[in-house]
């Protein structure tokens, strides 16, 4: 899942919002990803590089590759949601392209993964935007 046609790699490498977690958000770190405390309850993925972004490249977990889109659950429904943590995708001119890409490319892969890992899905958070219901 490559957002390159929407977001430049250099833009993501500079921001790195998706690679940093507050202590209370550590439960959402993808399986197999190691994080280290940076300061004051802020943790960062060990694959995060200040100048290059993610060092895992195409080997990163699907949750990382799809971010800021994810699958949440609400009762028996699965929801494709946009978590408004990416400052670049919050720009109107990029947001609609990203949503279309998410529906076409990201959602099928995330849904398949999510159905196999249903116990790891987080409950829907009303601060996130619902893109599609499944």
N, C-alpha and C positions, 0 to 999 in steps of 0.2 A: 504494500500500500504506500504509494509514493505521492506525496502532496506537492512534488516539485513544480507541477504546472500551476499551482496556486500559491505556494510559499517557497521562497528561495531557501536553500540549505543554510546559507550564511545568516539569514534572518533567524531561523530556528536555533542555530548554534550560539548566537548572541544572547537570546532570551532564556532558554532552558527552563521555563516555568514548569514544564511537564516532568522534569527530572528531580524536582525538589518537593519534599513532603514535610508537613507539620507532624509533630509526634502523634497527634490524634488521627492522622490520615495514613499512618504506616500500614494499617490493615489492607489498604488498597494497592500496596506495592505488588507488582506481578510476581508470581511464583518464580523462584530462582534468581531474583534480582537482589543484589546486596546493596544496602545503603549504609552510609556512615554519618554520624552526627557532625554537623558543621559548627553550629553554635545555637545556644538558647532554644533547644528543642526543634531545630530545623535540620532535616536530614537530606542528603543528596545521594543519588545513584552513583555507584563507583565507576560506572561507564560514562559518566558525564565529564566532558572535557571543556575547559574554559574557552578554548579557541575553535574547537572542531565540532562541538555538539556531542552526539552519541557516538561512542566508539564501537558499538555493536553493529552498526550498519544494518544490513538486511537480516541479520540474525536476531534482532531484538524481538521480544515477545509481542504478540498481536495486540495486547492492550496498549503497549507503548507506540506501536506503529499506527494505531487507529486514533490515538489521542489528538484532539479533545473530544472525540466521539467515543461513546461506550454503550454497553447494553446494561440497563437497570431492570429491576423487576418491581412490579406493583400488583400485588395479589398474584393472579395467574398470568398476567400480561407481561410480555417482554417489551421493553421500550428502547428504541434507538434514541439516545439523548446527546445533546451538545452541552458540554460543560464550558461555560464562558471563561476559561482561564487563559486562552491564547489571545494575546492582545492583537496579533496580526489578523486572525480570523474574525475578530470583532469589527473589523472594518467592513462596511456595507458592500463594497465592490468585490470583496473576496468571500464574504459569508455565503452568498447564494451559490457560487461555484462550489464551495466546500460542501454545502448541504447536498447538492446534486451528486457530487462525487461520493459522498458518504452513502447515499441511498443506493447508488449503482454498484459501487466497488467495496466499500467498507462493510456495510450492513450484512451482506451474505456471509462473509468470512467471520465477522463477529458473532453472528447468530449461530453458526455452526459450532464455533468454539464455546459460546455461552451455554448452549444446550448440553455440551459434554462436561461443562464445569459449572452447572447451575448453582451449586452450593457456594461458589465464590462470588456470585453476583451481589452487588450492593442494592439496597432498597432505593427506589426512586427518591431523589432529593428535589423538592419543588423549585429550587433555585436554578435547576437545569432545564433547558428547553427540550421538549419532546419533538423529535423529528418524524418518528413513525412508531406505530403500534404493531405488535406481532402476537 
